[in-house]
Amino acid sequence: MNIAIVTAEFNEEITSRMLDVALEKAKFLKLQVKYSCKVPGAYDMPIIVNSLLQKKDVDGVVTLGAIIKGQTKHDEVIATATAKSLTELSLKYQKPVSLGISGPGMQERHAHARIRPVAERAVEAVLKISKELEKIQ
């Protein structure tokens, strides 16, 4: 299976480690990472994910990001808009797009604790969804 990974640069101390974990997990699962793209933040992911899903050599996309709570509800707005857009793209192209974006509502220490589990599950989800799609198509 060929995948792409899109990583938000915002909160890069966290997201760069998420990318390392995701690449490790993809290798363990024998997935080919055809593209690894970086975007400024989670909100910026959908346009890149859209382009990647159009490629014949991409079977699914893993997204990685960390949305940390600030003093406003901006984190909730970003998380909601991003998740909705990514879901719509997955449905449009009938290819899995995992939501490896932790948050909203979390503090930085929570984001650090979620690096490995969120990144690993994001990679695993793309593989599992792809297998299920194969069964029913």
Backbone bond lengths (Angstrom), bond angles and torsions (degrees), N, CA, C in turn:
res aa  C-N    CA-C-N  psi(-1)  N-CA   C-N-CA  omega(-1)  CA-C   N-CA-C  phi
1 M - - - 1.453 - - 1.520 108.83 -
2 N 1.318 115.17 137.99 1.463 121.93 178.40 1.518 109.63 -104.27
3 I 1.322 115.58 128.70 1.458 119.81 179.77 1.527 110.90 -126.08
4 A 1.301 114.33 165.55 1.456 122.48 170.88 1.524 106.89 -123.43
5 I 1.308 115.85 152.59 1.459 121.31 177.20 1.520 107.92 -124.84
6 V 1.324 115.48 130.81 1.460 121.31 176.98 1.526 107.20 -117.78
7 T 1.328 115.64 123.01 1.465 121.35 -174.82 1.520 110.54 -120.67
8 A 1.327 115.79 131.77 1.464 121.29 175.86 1.524 109.13 -77.31
9 E 1.323 116.17 137.42 1.462 120.33 177.09 1.526 112.17 -82.92
10 F 1.327 117.41 -22.42 1.460 120.33 177.87 1.523 107.67 -61.38
11 N 1.316 117.92 134.91 1.469 123.59 -173.04 1.529 110.15 61.75
12 E 1.326 114.92 45.36 1.470 122.44 -172.60 1.522 114.04 -59.12
13 E 1.311 117.72 -29.79 1.465 119.08 177.85 1.530 110.19 -58.50
14 I 1.290 115.86 -34.62 1.470 121.89 179.36 1.518 110.73 -85.88
15 T 1.321 116.96 -49.63 1.471 120.11 -173.24 1.520 113.19 -68.43
16 S 1.316 118.30 -30.77 1.471 119.07 177.53 1.523 109.97 -66.69
17 R 1.299 116.71 -35.81 1.475 120.28 175.98 1.523 111.05 -70.71
18 M 1.342 116.18 -35.41 1.468 119.31 175.35 1.527 110.38 -61.17
19 L 1.327 115.84 -41.71 1.466 119.91 178.69 1.526 110.83 -62.12
20 D 1.307 117.71 -43.76 1.470 120.61 178.05 1.527 111.13 -58.39
21 V 1.319 116.54 -44.18 1.472 121.24 179.49 1.525 110.31 -65.05
22 A 1.326 117.46 -43.09 1.464 121.37 -179.64 1.526 111.20 -63.55
23 L 1.320 117.23 -41.71 1.465 120.36 178.18 1.528 110.91 -64.00
24 E 1.321 116.14 -40.19 1.466 121.80 177.11 1.530 110.41 -61.83
25 K 1.321 116.31 -45.25 1.468 121.36 -178.81 1.530 110.56 -67.12
26 A 1.324 117.22 -41.29 1.471 120.84 178.74 1.526 110.13 -60.73
27 K 1.311 116.33 -43.14 1.465 120.52 178.81 1.523 110.49 -62.63
28 F 1.326 116.66 -44.47 1.464 121.62 178.85 1.536 111.38 -59.58
29 L 1.335 116.01 -38.46 1.471 121.04 -179.19 1.536 112.64 -86.30
30 K 1.325 116.30 3.66 1.460 122.97 180.00 1.529 112.90 61.13
31 L 1.327 115.78 39.49 1.454 121.83 175.36 1.525 108.54 -96.26
32 Q 1.308 116.62 141.84 1.460 121.22 177.47 1.524 108.99 -91.71
33 V 1.312 116.59 122.57 1.463 120.63 176.18 1.532 106.60 -90.48
34 K 1.321 115.68 101.33 1.464 121.52 -177.21 1.525 112.06 -78.00
35 Y 1.332 115.86 -34.35 1.462 121.04 -178.29 1.517 109.17 -140.30
36 S 1.318 115.74 140.05 1.453 121.47 171.29 1.527 105.77 -130.93
37 C 1.315 115.51 112.12 1.466 121.35 -174.78 1.524 110.14 -116.03
38 K 1.320 114.87 148.94 1.465 120.27 175.74 1.522 108.55 -117.69
39 V 1.315 114.40 141.19 1.464 121.78 177.79 1.523 107.71 -128.15
40 P 1.338 117.62 158.69 1.471 119.00 -178.44 1.532 113.88 -57.03
41 G 1.333 117.60 -45.95 1.456 121.42 -178.75 1.510 110.92 -151.13
42 A 1.326 116.13 174.33 1.462 121.06 -178.67 1.532 112.03 -57.99
43 Y 1.305 116.69 -38.43 1.464 121.42 -178.79 1.526 111.83 -61.01
44 D 1.323 116.80 -24.81 1.465 122.14 -177.46 1.525 113.23 -87.18
45 M 1.298 118.31 -2.08 1.459 121.85 -175.73 1.525 115.27 -67.91
46 P 1.327 120.09 -42.17 1.465 119.42 -171.00 1.525 115.97 -54.34
47 I 1.310 119.37 -38.28 1.464 119.16 -178.62 1.530 111.61 -66.21
48 I 1.323 117.00 -37.42 1.471 120.72 178.20 1.529 109.53 -73.20
49 V 1.317 117.29 -42.62 1.461 120.99 177.89 1.529 109.84 -59.96
50 N 1.310 117.66 -41.62 1.460 121.85 178.09 1.534 110.55 -57.51
51 S 1.312 116.88 -47.19 1.468 120.53 179.72 1.526 111.54 -64.38
52 L 1.314 117.00 -40.82 1.462 120.63 -179.80 1.532 111.94 -65.87
53 L 1.319 117.00 -39.91 1.464 120.35 -178.90 1.524 112.35 -66.67
54 Q 1.303 117.75 -21.16 1.461 121.36 177.58 1.528 112.23 -76.19
55 K 1.316 117.09 -17.11 1.464 121.43 -177.09 1.521 110.47 -77.48
56 K 1.324 115.23 136.02 1.462 120.57 -179.64 1.526 112.34 -68.76
57 D 1.340 116.45 -24.72 1.463 119.39 -178.46 1.527 113.11 -92.50
58 V 1.336 117.16 16.56 1.465 121.83 176.13 1.527 108.39 -121.53
59 D 1.336 114.94 119.14 1.470 120.72 -179.58 1.521 112.44 -95.48
60 G 1.326 117.69 -17.08 1.454 121.79 -179.99 1.519 110.06 -172.81
61 V 1.317 114.93 162.31 1.466 120.58 -177.92 1.526 110.30 -127.72
62 V 1.315 114.65 133.28 1.457 122.91 174.87 1.530 106.87 -101.16
63 T 1.320 117.06 129.65 1.461 120.58 175.35 1.523 108.89 -109.64
64 L 1.326 115.65 141.31 1.462 121.18 -178.98 1.516 109.90 -133.09
65 G 1.314 116.06 129.45 1.451 120.49 178.46 1.513 110.98 -168.19
66 A 1.323 114.77 168.97 1.467 121.48 178.47 1.524 107.87 -138.93
67 I 1.306 115.61 114.72 1.457 121.13 179.99 1.525 107.68 -105.18
68 I 1.313 115.45 106.70 1.465 122.21 -174.48 1.524 109.80 -99.66
69 K 1.307 115.92 139.25 1.458 122.07 -178.43 1.515 111.48 -66.89
70 G 1.309 114.61 133.48 1.461 120.95 173.99 1.523 109.01 -108.05
71 Q 1.325 117.01 -147.60 1.465 120.99 -177.75 1.523 112.96 -90.00
72 T 1.333 116.51 -5.17 1.464 120.35 178.87 1.523 108.83 -123.46
73 K 1.306 116.55 -171.95 1.465 121.08 177.70 1.532 111.32 -95.42
74 H 1.311 116.86 19.26 1.459 121.72 -179.75 1.531 111.33 -56.85
75 D 1.325 117.58 -36.98 1.465 120.97 179.13 1.521 111.63 -60.24
76 E 1.315 117.11 -37.01 1.465 120.87 179.11 1.527 111.53 -69.18
77 V 1.325 115.57 -40.12 1.469 120.22 178.25 1.523 109.91 -62.12
78 I 1.324 117.01 -48.18 1.467 121.91 -179.12 1.530 110.57 -61.67
79 A 1.311 117.34 -47.65 1.463 121.29 -177.82 1.522 111.62 -62.63
80 T 1.317 117.09 -44.34 1.462 121.16 -178.56 1.524 111.18 -64.73
81 A 1.324 116.62 -48.45 1.465 120.52 -178.69 1.528 111.21 -63.15
82 T 1.317 116.44 -41.75 1.462 120.49 -178.16 1.524 110.86 -67.17
83 A 1.308 117.50 -48.07 1.463 120.86 -179.58 1.522 111.38 -60.36
84 K 1.317 116.90 -42.06 1.471 120.78 179.33 1.520 110.74 -63.03
85 S 1.319 117.41 -46.24 1.468 121.16 -179.53 1.530 111.40 -63.64
86 L 1.314 117.28 -43.09 1.466 120.32 -179.38 1.524 111.24 -66.22
87 T 1.317 117.32 -38.28 1.463 120.90 176.65 1.522 110.59 -62.58
88 E 1.314 116.47 -44.79 1.468 120.64 179.54 1.530 111.42 -61.68
89 L 1.323 117.19 -39.11 1.464 120.16 178.65 1.520 111.51 -67.14
90 S 1.304 117.40 -40.64 1.456 121.14 177.97 1.528 110.30 -60.03
91 L 1.304 116.36 -43.78 1.463 120.54 178.90 1.525 111.80 -67.98
92 K 1.306 117.24 -41.54 1.466 122.12 -178.94 1.527 111.58 -59.78
93 Y 1.325 117.06 -45.34 1.465 120.91 -175.73 1.526 113.47 -96.55
94 Q 1.337 117.28 -4.95 1.461 122.13 -178.56 1.535 111.28 54.11
95 K 1.333 114.34 43.01 1.459 122.59 175.21 1.528 107.31 -132.40
96 P 1.325 116.95 145.07 1.469 118.93 -178.97 1.522 113.28 -69.71
97 V 1.327 114.52 138.40 1.457 123.23 171.59 1.521 105.44 -129.36
98 S 1.317 116.78 114.64 1.463 118.82 -178.25 1.517 110.43 -87.49
99 L 1.312 114.79 153.19 1.457 121.64 -179.72 1.531 108.48 -104.35
100 G 1.318 115.59 80.56 1.461 121.42 178.62 1.519 110.28 -92.37
101 I 1.312 114.89 45.25 1.456 121.43 -178.62 1.518 107.59 -115.64
102 S 1.312 116.61 114.30 1.460 119.60 178.95 1.525 109.57 -83.28
103 G 1.312 115.80 150.04 1.462 121.42 -177.36 1.508 108.88 108.48
104 P 1.275 119.42 179.91 1.456 129.87 1.65 1.538 111.39 -82.81
105 G 1.312 114.50 -176.86 1.460 120.63 174.43 1.511 115.33 78.59
106 M 1.309 118.02 10.52 1.461 118.89 -177.88 1.524 111.30 -108.02
107 Q 1.300 113.53 154.14 1.461 121.39 175.35 1.528 108.35 -89.00
108 E 1.306 116.41 166.37 1.468 120.81 -177.23 1.526 112.14 -58.04
109 R 1.324 117.64 -39.16 1.466 119.72 -179.25 1.526 111.24 -63.72
110 H 1.343 116.70 -33.52 1.466 120.14 176.96 1.528 110.37 -67.77
111 A 1.320 116.19 -38.95 1.466 120.67 179.63 1.527 110.44 -62.03
112 H 1.334 116.87 -41.16 1.466 120.21 178.51 1.526 110.76 -62.73
113 A 1.315 116.75 -40.39 1.467 120.71 -179.42 1.526 112.37 -67.69
114 R 1.318 117.47 -21.77 1.464 121.68 -175.98 1.529 113.40 -97.53
115 I 1.301 118.50 -0.06 1.474 120.73 -176.25 1.525 111.39 -52.99
116 R 1.306 117.46 -60.13 1.465 120.68 -175.85 1.528 112.83 -67.30
117 P 1.319 120.05 -51.77 1.474 117.37 -176.37 1.534 113.60 -62.65
118 V 1.314 117.73 -39.45 1.469 119.71 -178.34 1.528 110.36 -68.84
119 A 1.317 117.48 -45.32 1.463 120.63 -179.06 1.529 111.63 -64.66
120 E 1.319 116.98 -43.92 1.468 119.74 179.54 1.521 111.52 -64.23
121 R 1.316 116.73 -44.48 1.469 120.01 -179.12 1.524 112.20 -66.32
122 A 1.320 116.65 -31.70 1.463 120.03 178.75 1.527 110.37 -64.57
123 V 1.317 117.06 -41.52 1.466 121.07 178.15 1.525 109.98 -69.55
124 E 1.319 116.74 -45.92 1.464 120.87 179.58 1.534 111.29 -59.74
125 A 1.318 116.95 -38.97 1.467 120.97 -177.81 1.522 111.82 -62.97
126 V 1.324 117.46 -42.91 1.465 120.24 179.38 1.528 110.25 -60.55
127 L 1.318 116.75 -42.95 1.463 120.95 179.42 1.528 111.04 -65.03
128 K 1.318 117.21 -47.71 1.467 120.87 -177.93 1.526 112.11 -63.89
129 I 1.315 116.65 -42.39 1.465 119.69 179.94 1.524 110.15 -65.50
130 S 1.313 116.82 -40.95 1.458 121.05 179.10 1.528 110.93 -60.26
131 K 1.327 116.81 -43.37 1.459 120.83 178.42 1.520 111.89 -62.82
132 E 1.323 116.46 -41.57 1.463 119.87 178.63 1.530 111.49 -66.29
133 L 1.316 116.68 -39.12 1.467 120.03 177.30 1.525 111.22 -62.07
134 E 1.330 116.36 -39.72 1.473 120.59 178.34 1.524 111.09 -60.57
135 K 1.321 117.13 -38.10 1.457 121.61 -178.74 1.527 112.62 -63.39
136 I 1.318 115.97 -35.12 1.479 119.20 -172.42 1.520 113.51 -101.49
137 Q 1.314 116.82 -2.21 1.467 117.99 -179.84 1.508 111.19 -98.39
